[in-house]
Amino acid sequence: MVDMKKNQLDNISHRGTKARKVKNGWEMKRLGEVCKINTGKSNTEDAIENGEYAFFDRSKIIKKSSKYLFDCDAIIVAGEGQTFMPKFYSGKFDLHQRAYAIYNFDRTINIHYIYKYLIHFHKYFEKVAVGATAKSLRLRHFEDLPIPLPPLPEQKRIVATLDKCFTTIDKAKANAKQNLKNARELFNCVLNNILNYNKWSVKRLDEVCEKVEYGTSSKAQSQGSLPVLRMGNIQNGKFFWDNLVYSDNVDDNNQYLLQYNDVLFNRTNSPELVGKTAIYKGERPAIFAGYLIRIHRKKDLLDADYLNYYLNSKMAIDYGKTVVISSVNQANINGSKLKTYPIPLPTLQEQKTIVLQLDALQAETQKLEVIYQKKIANLEEFKKSILQKAFAGELMGYGVKV
């Protein structure tokens, strides 16, 4: 059994040491002893759109190049970044001068065994990377990485077992993700069917609202009298009270102080996020930022929760795409455009009944989401535990049931 506890990395100096025996015929070697490790010669601007060969640089995206520097099986790790997650590639590829190729392994080494070990142990790279802001790796960080090595037949058995386990786990995760997607789509389908019911008359938003109002433009800070709700606090039709900023610039009239059942529309963001809407339920006193618009509805005509459901529906989102003003990175729907939104308008009592039905369905949907999200998280932890066992010499006839 191989003991790969974290403190071993802190206490053992590997440079210049010989391979040492561990239990069950395993050896501990440095990565630099069993393969070649080199950087590339290319720069990011060498990438071309329709290149013949794969080009690996410091990004997660595999680009294209017109030339190749390597023709082999290789494990590739970016030399700069945050996570340093390895990639496996077989064939001809180009490589950035700040990315590393790990290749040409000894005949006693299975490259897929090393690849899976580096996936399991990629936190090592995060730990040893140097630099205050942009973290980077040096050649010695790869060369000095200790690798627990069983005999080659055992390496192959471990790889085959892990592949079988991961196939089963990945299939279970895909099923859970699809069930999660189905649960969300069911709610959206019911909502859209209600809104598209041809019995309802359709009004412009400005016909059922008194006015729309932009939030405060005062500068927010890390501390202050009141939290300032921003577009980042809007999630799934509600406000989430994390990553808050604050303001001391509260006017005497409390113009921007939120009132119970205020509906706030996110008027600017990336194109896919503009138009997000949330309803304030009096969770705590707060004001709202200038990128949000408060909708002052006519309370005898429009229920707040019904308005919030509508503005988060496919119907409203699709309409927003027709009036949005887009730039390269930003999209904007101003107050004038918001007033033109067409809203199906049942009677006020019918709106309240619809809200009760949607609230009940949403509660059930959220229960299902919690179940599926927990299953996805458990499967990921299961995967990590299998990797841990594999490289501790404990993967004996490991079965998978999910």
Sine and cosine of phi, psi and omega as CSV:
sin_phi,cos_phi,sin_psi,cos_psi,sin_omega,cos_omega
0.00,0.00,0.67,-0.74,-0.01,-1.00
-0.99,-0.14,0.80,-0.60,0.04,-1.00
-0.99,-0.14,0.96,-0.27,-0.06,-1.00
-0.93,-0.38,0.73,0.68,0.01,-1.00
-0.92,0.40,0.44,-0.90,-0.11,-0.99
-0.85,0.53,-0.62,0.79,-0.11,-0.99
-0.93,0.36,-0.26,0.96,0.07,-1.00
-0.89,0.46,-0.59,0.81,0.00,-1.00
-0.92,0.38,-0.50,0.87,-0.02,-1.00
-0.98,0.19,-0.44,0.90,-0.18,-0.98
-0.96,-0.27,-0.28,0.96,-0.10,-1.00
-0.97,-0.25,0.77,-0.64,0.12,-0.99
-0.99,-0.10,0.84,-0.54,-0.14,-0.99
-0.98,-0.18,-0.32,0.95,-0.09,-1.00
-0.91,0.42,0.82,-0.58,0.06,-1.00
0.98,0.17,0.04,1.00,-0.01,-1.00
-1.00,0.06,0.42,-0.91,0.07,-1.00
-1.00,0.05,0.33,-0.94,0.05,-1.00
-0.86,0.51,0.67,-0.75,0.00,-1.00
-0.89,-0.46,0.60,-0.80,-0.02,-1.00
-0.97,0.24,0.60,-0.80,0.16,-0.99
-0.78,-0.63,-0.14,-0.99,-0.15,-0.99
-0.92,0.38,0.35,-0.94,0.11,-0.99
0.85,0.52,0.50,0.87,0.06,-1.00
0.98,0.20,0.12,0.99,0.04,-1.00
-0.99,0.16,0.43,-0.90,0.11,-0.99
-0.85,-0.53,0.42,-0.91,0.14,-0.99
-0.93,-0.36,0.89,-0.45,0.02,-1.00
-0.81,-0.59,0.34,-0.94,0.15,-0.99
-0.99,0.17,0.55,-0.83,0.00,-1.00
-0.84,0.54,-0.62,0.79,-0.02,-1.00
-0.91,0.42,-0.24,0.97,0.00,-1.00
-0.99,0.12,-0.28,0.96,-0.18,-0.98
-0.87,-0.49,0.09,1.00,-0.04,-1.00
-0.29,-0.96,0.05,-1.00,0.15,-0.99
-0.99,-0.16,0.54,-0.84,0.01,-1.00
-0.68,-0.73,0.89,-0.46,-0.03,-1.00
-0.64,-0.76,0.44,-0.90,0.17,-0.99
-1.00,-0.01,0.19,-0.98,0.05,-1.00
-1.00,0.02,-0.26,-0.97,-0.03,-1.00
-0.78,-0.62,-0.09,1.00,-0.13,-0.99
-1.00,-0.04,0.26,-0.97,0.07,-1.00
-0.90,-0.43,0.26,-0.97,-0.04,-1.00
-0.84,0.54,-0.61,0.80,-0.02,-1.00
-0.93,0.36,-0.14,0.99,0.06,-1.00
-0.98,0.20,-0.20,0.98,0.03,-1.00
-0.93,0.36,0.64,-0.77,0.07,-1.00
-0.77,-0.64,0.44,-0.90,-0.16,-0.99
-0.90,0.43,-0.69,0.73,-0.11,-0.99
-0.92,-0.40,0.60,0.80,-0.01,-1.00
-0.92,0.39,0.40,-0.92,-0.05,-1.00
-0.98,0.19,-0.41,0.91,-0.14,-0.99
-0.87,-0.49,0.47,-0.88,0.08,-1.00
-0.93,0.38,0.60,-0.80,0.02,-1.00
-0.78,-0.63,0.88,-0.47,-0.01,-1.00
-0.98,-0.22,0.84,-0.54,0.12,-0.99
-0.84,-0.54,-0.55,-0.84,-0.09,-1.00
-1.00,0.05,-0.08,1.00,-0.02,-1.00
-1.00,-0.03,0.20,-0.98,0.04,-1.00
-0.97,0.24,-0.37,0.93,-0.05,-1.00
-0.99,0.11,0.73,-0.68,0.06,-1.00
-1.00,0.10,0.86,-0.50,-0.04,-1.00
-1.00,-0.09,-0.18,-0.98,-0.01,-1.00
-0.83,-0.56,0.47,-0.89,0.00,-1.00
-0.63,-0.78,0.39,-0.92,0.03,-1.00
-1.00,0.04,-0.09,1.00,-0.02,-1.00
-0.70,-0.71,0.20,-0.98,0.08,-1.00
-0.72,-0.70,0.52,-0.86,0.03,-1.00
-0.95,-0.32,-0.39,0.92,-0.05,-1.00
-0.77,-0.64,0.52,-0.86,0.12,-0.99
-0.64,-0.77,1.00,0.04,-0.14,-0.99
-0.13,-0.99,0.06,-1.00,0.24,-0.97
-0.99,0.14,0.74,-0.67,-0.07,-1.00
-0.51,-0.86,0.47,-0.88,0.19,-0.98
-0.97,-0.23,0.76,-0.65,-0.12,-0.99
-0.87,-0.49,0.75,-0.66,0.01,-1.00
-0.75,-0.66,0.77,-0.63,0.07,-1.00
-0.90,0.44,0.64,-0.77,0.00,-1.00
-1.00,0.08,-0.14,0.99,0.05,-1.00
-0.67,-0.75,0.56,-0.83,0.02,-1.00
0.52,-0.85,-0.49,-0.87,-0.05,-1.00
-0.84,-0.54,-0.65,0.76,-0.10,-0.99
-0.96,-0.27,-0.48,0.88,0.04,-1.00
0.83,0.56,0.66,0.75,0.01,-1.00
-0.96,0.28,0.80,-0.60,-0.05,-1.00
-0.96,0.29,0.42,-0.91,0.12,-0.99
-0.84,-0.55,0.49,-0.87,0.10,-0.99
-0.94,-0.34,0.67,-0.74,0.05,-1.00
-0.58,-0.81,0.59,-0.81,0.03,-1.00
-0.82,-0.58,0.86,-0.51,0.03,-1.00
0.78,-0.63,-0.39,-0.92,-0.05,-1.00
-1.00,0.00,0.73,-0.68,0.00,-1.00
-0.44,-0.90,0.40,-0.92,0.08,-1.00
-0.98,-0.19,0.40,-0.92,-0.11,-0.99
-0.62,-0.78,0.70,-0.72,0.05,-1.00
-0.93,0.37,0.46,-0.89,-0.02,-1.00
-0.94,0.35,-0.22,0.98,0.07,-1.00
-0.91,-0.40,0.48,0.88,0.14,-0.99
-0.81,-0.58,0.43,-0.90,-0.10,-0.99
-0.90,-0.44,0.70,-0.72,0.15,-0.99
-0.96,-0.29,0.77,-0.64,0.04,-1.00
-0.93,-0.36,0.90,-0.45,-0.21,-0.98
-0.40,-0.92,-0.06,-1.00,0.07,-1.00
0.79,0.61,0.85,0.53,-0.05,-1.00
-0.97,0.24,0.42,-0.91,0.13,-0.99
-0.84,0.54,0.41,-0.91,0.00,-1.00
-0.91,0.42,-0.30,0.95,0.00,-1.00
-1.00,0.04,0.10,1.00,-0.09,-1.00
-0.87,-0.49,0.71,-0.70,0.14,-0.99
-1.00,-0.10,0.87,-0.48,-0.09,-1.00
-0.88,0.48,-0.54,0.84,-0.01,-1.00
-0.94,0.34,-0.48,0.88,0.10,-1.00
-0.90,0.43,-0.72,0.69,0.01,-1.00
-0.90,0.43,-0.66,0.75,0.00,-1.00
-0.86,0.51,-0.73,0.69,0.00,-1.00
-0.93,0.38,-0.55,0.84,0.05,-1.00
-0.91,0.41,-0.66,0.76,-0.01,-1.00
-0.93,0.37,-0.55,0.83,0.11,-0.99
-0.89,0.46,-0.71,0.70,0.01,-1.00
-0.89,0.45,-0.59,0.80,-0.18,-0.98
-0.94,-0.34,0.39,0.92,-0.10,-1.00
-0.92,0.40,-0.32,0.95,0.06,-1.00
-0.89,0.46,-0.40,0.92,0.07,-1.00
-0.83,0.56,-0.69,0.72,-0.03,-1.00
-0.91,0.42,-0.64,0.77,0.04,-1.00
-0.88,0.47,-0.58,0.81,-0.05,-1.00
-0.95,0.32,-0.67,0.74,-0.12,-0.99
-1.00,-0.01,-0.21,0.98,-0.03,-1.00
-0.85,0.52,0.58,-0.81,-0.06,-1.00
-0.95,-0.31,0.36,-0.93,0.02,-1.00
0.90,-0.44,0.63,-0.77,-0.05,-1.00
-0.97,0.24,-0.66,0.75,-0.04,-1.00
-0.92,-0.40,-0.90,0.43,0.04,-1.00
-1.00,0.07,0.96,-0.28,-0.01,-1.00
-0.96,0.28,0.66,-0.75,0.01,-1.00
-0.60,-0.80,0.37,-0.93,-0.02,-1.00
-0.94,-0.34,0.50,-0.87,0.09,-1.00
-0.92,-0.39,0.28,-0.96,-0.03,-1.00
-0.83,0.56,-0.62,0.78,-0.03,-1.00
-0.89,0.46,-0.48,0.88,0.00,-1.00
-0.91,0.42,-0.52,0.85,0.07,-1.00
-0.99,0.16,-0.72,0.69,-0.05,-1.00
-0.87,0.49,-0.59,0.81,-0.10,-0.99
-1.00,0.02,-0.04,1.00,-0.03,-1.00
-0.92,0.39,0.86,-0.50,0.01,-1.00
-0.96,0.27,0.71,-0.71,-0.03,-1.00
-0.84,-0.54,0.84,-0.55,0.11,-0.99
-0.98,0.18,0.84,-0.54,-0.14,-0.99
-0.84,-0.53,0.94,-0.33,0.19,-0.98
-0.98,0.18,0.11,-0.99,0.10,-0.99
-0.84,0.54,0.42,-0.91,-0.09,-1.00
-0.81,0.59,-0.70,0.72,0.03,-1.00
-0.86,0.52,-0.59,0.80,0.03,-1.00
-0.94,0.34,-0.59,0.80,0.08,-1.00
-0.86,0.52,-0.72,0.70,-0.02,-1.00
-0.90,0.43,-0.62,0.78,0.02,-1.00
-0.90,0.43,-0.67,0.74,0.02,-1.00
-0.89,0.46,-0.70,0.72,0.02,-1.00
-0.87,0.49,-0.72,0.70,-0.01,-1.00
-0.89,0.45,-0.66,0.76,0.01,-1.00
-0.92,0.40,-0.69,0.73,0.03,-1.00
-0.89,0.45,-0.67,0.74,0.03,-1.00
-0.86,0.51,-0.68,0.73,0.01,-1.00
-0.91,0.41,-0.70,0.71,0.02,-1.00
-0.88,0.47,-0.72,0.69,-0.09,-1.00
-0.93,0.37,-0.56,0.83,0.06,-1.00
-0.87,0.48,-0.70,0.72,0.01,-1.00
-0.91,0.40,-0.69,0.72,0.00,-1.00
-0.90,0.43,-0.71,0.71,-0.02,-1.00
-0.89,0.45,-0.60,0.80,0.05,-1.00
-0.91,0.41,-0.68,0.74,0.03,-1.00
-0.90,0.43,-0.64,0.77,0.04,-1.00
-0.91,0.42,-0.66,0.75,0.02,-1.00
-0.89,0.46,-0.65,0.76,0.03,-1.00
-0.90,0.44,-0.68,0.73,0.00,-1.00
-0.90,0.43,-0.66,0.75,0.02,-1.00
-0.91,0.42,-0.61,0.79,0.04,-1.00
-0.92,0.38,-0.64,0.76,0.06,-1.00
-0.90,0.44,-0.61,0.79,0.06,-1.00
-0.89,0.45,-0.70,0.71,0.03,-1.00
-0.89,0.45,-0.66,0.75,0.00,-1.00
-0.89,0.46,-0.64,0.77,0.00,-1.00
-0.89,0.46,-0.68,0.73,0.01,-1.00
-0.93,0.37,-0.64,0.77,-0.02,-1.00
-0.92,0.38,-0.53,0.85,0.05,-1.00
-0.87,0.49,-0.73,0.68,0.01,-1.00
-0.88,0.47,-0.73,0.68,-0.02,-1.00
-0.89,0.45,-0.57,0.82,0.02,-1.00
-0.91,0.42,-0.71,0.70,0.02,-1.00
-0.88,0.47,-0.71,0.70,0.00,-1.00
-0.86,0.51,-0.73,0.69,-0.04,-1.00
-0.92,0.38,-0.58,0.82,0.05,-1.00
-0.90,0.43,-0.63,0.78,0.03,-1.00
-0.90,0.44,-0.73,0.68,-0.06,-1.00
-0.93,0.38,-0.47,0.88,-0.02,-1.00
-1.00,0.01,0.08,1.00,0.02,-1.00
-0.89,0.45,0.85,-0.52,-0.17,-0.99
-0.96,0.27,0.00,1.00,0.05,-1.00
-0.95,0.30,-0.48,0.87,-0.10,-0.99
-0.98,0.20,0.62,-0.79,0.19,-0.98
-0.97,0.25,0.39,-0.92,-0.02,-1.00
-0.90,-0.44,0.79,-0.62,0.00,-1.00
-0.87,-0.48,0.44,-0.90,0.21,-0.98
-0.96,0.28,0.51,-0.86,-0.06,-1.00
-0.87,0.50,-0.57,0.82,-0.02,-1.00
-0.94,0.34,-0.19,0.98,0.07,-1.00
-0.99,0.15,-0.33,0.94,-0.04,-1.00
-0.87,-0.49,0.17,0.98,0.04,-1.00
-0.77,-0.64,0.54,-0.84,0.00,-1.00
-0.98,0.18,-0.64,0.77,0.02,-1.00
-0.19,-0.98,0.18,-0.98,0.17,-0.98
-0.86,-0.51,0.48,-0.87,-0.16,-0.99
-0.63,-0.78,0.77,-0.64,0.06,-1.00
-0.98,0.21,0.47,-0.88,-0.01,-1.00
-0.98,0.20,-0.08,-1.00,-0.06,-1.00
-0.94,0.34,0.57,-0.82,0.06,-1.00
-0.97,-0.22,0.11,0.99,-0.01,-1.00
-0.92,0.40,0.52,-0.85,-0.07,-1.00
-0.95,0.31,0.75,-0.66,0.02,-1.00
-1.00,0.04,0.32,-0.95,-0.02,-1.00
-0.57,-0.82,0.09,-1.00,-0.08,-1.00
-0.96,0.29,-0.37,0.93,0.04,-1.00
-0.67,-0.74,0.41,-0.91,0.00,-1.00
0.18,-0.98,-0.11,-0.99,-0.09,-1.00
-0.96,0.29,-0.67,0.74,-0.09,-1.00
-0.72,-0.69,0.60,-0.80,0.13,-0.99
-0.93,0.36,0.55,-0.84,0.05,-1.00
-0.94,-0.35,0.93,-0.38,0.01,-1.00
-0.97,0.24,0.73,-0.68,-0.05,-1.00
-0.84,-0.54,0.04,-1.00,-0.05,-1.00
-0.89,0.46,-0.50,0.87,0.02,-1.00
-0.93,0.36,-0.28,0.96,0.02,-1.00
-1.00,0.09,-0.08,1.00,0.00,-1.00
-1.00,0.00,0.85,-0.53,0.07,-1.00
-0.57,-0.82,0.82,-0.57,0.10,-0.99
0.80,0.60,0.68,0.73,0.10,-1.00
0.99,0.17,0.07,1.00,-0.02,-1.00
-0.73,-0.68,0.21,-0.98,0.09,-1.00
-1.00,-0.09,0.71,-0.70,0.09,-1.00
-0.95,-0.31,0.77,-0.64,-0.19,-0.98
-0.99,-0.12,0.85,0.52,0.09,-1.00
-0.77,-0.64,0.26,-0.97,-0.05,-1.00
0.78,0.63,0.72,0.70,-0.07,-1.00
-0.98,0.18,0.49,-0.87,0.24,-0.97
-0.88,-0.47,0.20,-0.98,-0.15,-0.99
-0.71,-0.70,0.22,-0.98,0.03,-1.00
-0.59,-0.81,0.61,-0.79,0.15,-0.99
-0.98,-0.19,-0.14,0.99,-0.07,-1.00
-1.00,0.06,0.94,0.33,-0.01,-1.00
-0.97,-0.26,0.88,-0.47,-0.07,-1.00
-0.96,0.26,0.29,-0.96,-0.07,-1.00
-0.90,0.44,-0.48,0.88,-0.04,-1.00
-1.00,0.08,-0.06,1.00,-0.03,-1.00
0.80,0.60,0.68,0.74,-0.09,-1.00
-0.85,0.53,-0.61,0.80,-0.10,-1.00
-0.98,-0.20,0.12,0.99,0.03,-1.00
-0.94,0.34,0.78,-0.63,-0.06,-1.00
-0.96,0.26,0.57,-0.82,0.04,-1.00
-0.91,-0.41,0.46,-0.89,-0.02,-1.00
-0.80,0.60,0.72,-0.69,0.02,-1.00
0.95,0.30,0.28,0.96,0.17,-0.99
-0.91,0.41,0.72,-0.69,0.07,-1.00
-0.96,-0.26,0.82,-0.58,-0.07,-1.00
-0.90,-0.44,0.74,-0.67,-0.07,-1.00
-0.94,-0.33,0.78,-0.63,0.01,-1.00
-0.99,0.11,0.95,-0.32,-0.18,-0.98
-1.00,0.05,-0.27,0.96,-0.02,-1.00
-0.55,-0.83,0.62,-0.79,0.01,-1.00
0.01,-1.00,-0.22,-0.98,0.18,-0.98
-0.90,0.45,0.43,-0.90,-0.11,-0.99
-0.80,0.60,-0.56,0.83,-0.06,-1.00
-0.99,0.15,-0.20,0.98,-0.07,-1.00
-0.93,-0.38,-0.27,0.96,0.02,-1.00
-0.88,0.48,0.64,-0.77,0.00,-1.00
0.99,-0.11,-0.05,1.00,0.09,-1.00
-0.86,0.50,0.61,-0.79,-0.09,-1.00
-0.72,-0.69,0.55,-0.83,0.04,-1.00
-0.61,-0.79,0.39,-0.92,0.00,-1.00
-0.91,-0.41,0.70,-0.71,-0.02,-1.00
-1.00,-0.01,0.81,-0.58,-0.06,-1.00
-0.92,-0.39,0.46,0.89,0.09,-1.00
0.94,0.33,0.44,0.90,-0.06,-1.00
-0.83,0.56,-0.66,0.75,0.05,-1.00
-0.25,-0.97,0.42,-0.91,0.01,-1.00
-0.85,0.53,0.68,-0.73,-0.03,-1.00
-0.32,-0.95,0.34,-0.94,0.16,-0.99
-0.89,-0.46,0.10,-1.00,-0.07,-1.00
-0.80,-0.60,0.52,-0.85,-0.13,-0.99
-0.99,0.16,0.22,-0.97,-0.10,-0.99
-0.92,0.39,-0.34,0.94,0.03,-1.00
-0.99,0.15,0.00,1.00,0.05,-1.00
-0.94,-0.33,0.50,-0.87,0.05,-1.00
-0.88,-0.48,0.80,-0.60,0.09,-1.00
-1.00,0.00,0.76,-0.65,-0.01,-1.00
-0.99,-0.16,0.89,-0.45,0.05,-1.00
-1.00,-0.01,0.99,-0.12,-0.06,-1.00
-0.99,0.15,0.36,-0.93,0.17,-0.99
-0.99,0.11,0.95,-0.31,-0.20,-0.98
-0.91,0.42,-0.35,0.94,0.04,-1.00
-0.99,0.11,-0.10,0.99,-0.02,-1.00
-0.88,-0.47,-0.48,0.88,-0.20,-0.98
-0.70,-0.72,0.84,-0.55,0.08,-1.00
-0.99,0.17,0.66,-0.75,-0.08,-1.00
-0.89,0.45,-0.71,0.70,-0.03,-1.00
-0.92,0.39,-0.60,0.80,0.06,-1.00
-0.89,0.46,-0.69,0.73,0.03,-1.00
-0.87,0.49,-0.68,0.73,-0.01,-1.00
-0.90,0.43,-0.69,0.72,0.06,-1.00
-0.87,0.49,-0.69,0.73,-0.01,-1.00
-0.88,0.48,-0.74,0.67,-0.08,-1.00
-0.93,0.38,-0.34,0.94,0.07,-1.00
-0.99,-0.12,0.12,0.99,-0.03,-1.00
-1.00,0.06,0.27,-0.96,0.05,-1.00
-0.87,0.49,-0.60,0.80,0.00,-1.00
-0.85,0.53,-0.75,0.66,-0.02,-1.00
-0.94,0.34,-0.66,0.75,-0.01,-1.00
-0.88,0.48,-0.68,0.73,0.01,-1.00
-0.90,0.44,-0.64,0.77,0.03,-1.00
-0.91,0.41,-0.65,0.76,0.01,-1.00
-0.84,0.54,-0.55,0.83,0.01,-1.00
-0.91,0.42,-0.39,0.92,-0.02,-1.00
-1.00,0.10,-0.29,0.96,-0.05,-1.00
-0.88,-0.47,-0.04,1.00,-0.05,-1.00
-0.93,0.37,0.58,-0.81,0.10,-0.99
-0.97,-0.25,0.90,-0.45,-0.15,-0.99
-0.92,-0.38,0.56,-0.83,0.21,-0.98
-0.84,-0.54,-0.26,-0.97,-0.07,-1.00
-0.88,0.47,-0.75,0.66,-0.09,-1.00
-0.90,-0.43,-0.18,0.98,-0.10,-1.00
-0.80,-0.60,0.48,-0.88,0.13,-0.99
-0.76,-0.66,0.47,-0.88,-0.09,-1.00
-0.60,-0.80,0.69,-0.72,0.18,-0.98
-0.82,-0.57,0.94,-0.33,-0.08,-1.00
-0.99,0.12,0.05,-1.00,-0.06,-1.00
-0.87,0.49,-0.61,0.79,0.00,-1.00
-0.90,0.44,-0.67,0.74,0.03,-1.00
-0.93,0.38,-0.62,0.79,0.01,-1.00
-0.87,0.49,-0.59,0.81,-0.02,-1.00
-0.90,0.43,-0.34,0.94,-0.04,-1.00
-1.00,0.07,-0.09,1.00,-0.05,-1.00
-0.84,0.54,0.75,-0.66,0.05,-1.00
-1.00,0.07,0.85,-0.53,-0.05,-1.00
-0.88,-0.48,0.84,-0.55,0.11,-0.99
-0.88,0.47,0.70,-0.71,-0.16,-0.99
-0.79,-0.62,1.00,0.00,0.21,-0.98
-0.93,0.37,0.09,-1.00,0.11,-0.99
-0.90,0.44,0.30,-0.95,-0.02,-1.00
-0.86,0.51,-0.64,0.77,0.01,-1.00
-0.92,0.39,-0.64,0.77,0.05,-1.00
-0.90,0.43,-0.62,0.78,0.06,-1.00
-0.85,0.52,-0.71,0.70,-0.01,-1.00
-0.90,0.44,-0.61,0.79,0.04,-1.00
-0.91,0.40,-0.68,0.73,0.04,-1.00
-0.87,0.49,-0.67,0.74,0.01,-1.00
-0.88,0.48,-0.68,0.73,0.03,-1.00
-0.87,0.49,-0.66,0.75,0.01,-1.00
-0.92,0.40,-0.68,0.73,-0.01,-1.00
-0.93,0.36,-0.60,0.80,0.06,-1.00
-0.87,0.50,-0.70,0.72,-0.01,-1.00
-0.90,0.43,-0.69,0.72,0.01,-1.00
-0.92,0.40,-0.64,0.77,0.01,-1.00
-0.90,0.44,-0.62,0.78,0.03,-1.00
-0.88,0.47,-0.68,0.73,0.03,-1.00
-0.92,0.39,-0.65,0.76,0.03,-1.00
-0.87,0.48,-0.67,0.74,0.00,-1.00
-0.92,0.40,-0.55,0.83,0.09,-1.00
-0.88,0.48,-0.70,0.71,0.02,-1.00
-0.90,0.43,-0.65,0.76,0.01,-1.00
-0.87,0.49,-0.67,0.74,0.02,-1.00
-0.88,0.48,-0.69,0.72,0.00,-1.00
-0.87,0.49,-0.74,0.67,-0.07,-1.00
-0.94,0.33,-0.62,0.78,0.03,-1.00
-0.90,0.43,-0.62,0.79,0.04,-1.00
-0.92,0.40,-0.63,0.78,0.02,-1.00
-0.90,0.43,-0.66,0.75,0.03,-1.00
-0.88,0.47,-0.69,0.72,0.01,-1.00
-0.90,0.43,-0.66,0.75,0.00,-1.00
-0.90,0.43,-0.62,0.78,0.02,-1.00
-0.91,0.42,-0.61,0.79,0.03,-1.00
-0.92,0.39,-0.64,0.77,0.07,-1.00
-0.91,0.40,-0.61,0.79,0.05,-1.00
-0.87,0.49,-0.66,0.75,0.01,-1.00
-0.88,0.47,-0.69,0.73,0.02,-1.00
-0.90,0.44,-0.63,0.78,-0.03,-1.00
-0.92,0.38,-0.57,0.82,0.04,-1.00
-0.92,0.40,-0.68,0.74,0.05,-1.00
-0.88,0.48,-0.66,0.75,0.02,-1.00
-0.86,0.50,-0.72,0.70,0.01,-1.00
-0.91,0.42,-0.63,0.78,-0.05,-1.00
-0.86,0.51,-0.70,0.71,-0.10,-0.99
-1.00,-0.07,0.14,0.99,0.19,-0.98
-0.95,-0.31,0.16,0.99,0.03,-1.00
0.96,0.29,0.44,0.90,-0.09,-1.00
-0.90,-0.43,0.23,0.97,-0.06,-1.00
-1.00,-0.02,0.97,0.25,-0.06,-1.00
-0.96,-0.27,0.97,-0.25,0.03,-1.00
0.84,0.54,0.65,0.76,-0.11,-0.99
-0.94,0.35,0.83,-0.56,0.06,-1.00
-0.98,-0.19,0.32,-0.95,-0.02,-1.00
-0.79,-0.61,0.83,-0.55,0.13,-0.99
-0.78,-0.62,0.85,-0.53,-0.02,-1.00
-0.77,-0.64,0.00,0.00,0.00,0.00
